[in-house]
C-alpha cells in the first residue's frame, strides 16, 4: 500500500514539474497553446501511467 502511494505521489510531482517547466520556458504568454499542450501532456502521462506504472 505504501509503495503504491509513493509511486503515485512521485508521478504526480513529476507531472507538475514537467508542465510547469514547459509552460514557463516555451508558452509563458500564449494562453491557448499552453492549454492545449498541458492537456496533451496530461493525457500522454495518464496513458504511460496506466500502461507501465499501474501494474497490479
Secondary structure as GFF3:
##gff-version 3
##sequence-region A 1 56
A	DSSP	alpha_helix	2	26	.	.	.	ID=ss1
A	DSSP	alpha_helix	31	48	.	.	.	ID=ss2
A	DSSP	pi_helix	49	53	.	.	.	ID=ss3
###
